[in-house]
Amino acid sequence: MQYILEKELLDLSNTRYNVTIHTADEYLAGTDSNIFLRLYGPLGESREVRLNPLMKGNFFERNDIDRATIEVPESLGDIYKVDVRSDCMYAGAGWRLDYIKVQRQPTEKGEAQPPESHFPCKEWIDNKRVHTYTVSSGLPISSMLEETEQSYDSGARICVPAHQSTTYTDNISVEVGYALTEITAFKISTNTQLSVQRDFNGSDKMPSLQAALQFALRTERSNSGQMPYMEANTRTVECNVTLTNNSDEEKVYAIYINRQKRIHTITMGDYCFKLPEYLNQRFDGVRELENANV
């Protein structure tokens, strides 16, 4: 898998995220337990980070607002999901978490302030399991759709000898669905042009991007609440044509396929992704090739 990134725009050097946590104003809401946080963005996810050493004073107390900065080796993009876990140490370890806010620090000179992701938690964390929260506000998420139709060379060839007719019948394999290998990405808050195609073939970043785009598409389709199926499907297109060559030389024809295509332009915070989706495909005739070796 690969996708195109603007190397200069998506700065993959160390990136810092400011985290704000509010403990609820309720009786026994505070905790002395160790609290762990994991961040998820379209460009990756962080390791699980223990917050306690990153904070000052007596933190996670009732009605406290505590702050920490998490540093990651590569930008995750803007955060759309977090995992929270407690080790539930000591007696009365239950913690009433009100909300979490996460904001990426600017990574470029003159960059506008990145969006701040708001996660309303409003939950007692009194066990050791992972609690997952998704963004509710602060992080712009939207999806625009453009539909096009195009005819392309399938790569199949028909050779018709001089003064003969040929009937060609075959099923050509095509892919329909989301084309993850063709995703393009850029950072909205700058005008720098696309400069480098960065190959993430075999990288562990693709699952993060896929999960983020699934989340964005599901957010736009909140009525259904269903996750889009992101893997492409292989189908066959039936091709049936009879060609007659009345010339003195062999002729070679290319088989063309017509496909309907959607381009999902997905915005998540400061990042924009273009995700192609291929719909129905059908036989679209043949084209004679001037160069028989093509």
Summary of the structure (lengths in Angstrom):
residues: 294
radius of gyration: 26.4
end to end distance: 27.9
largest distance: 94.7
contacts: 880
relative contact order: 0.21
helix: 7%
strand: 51%
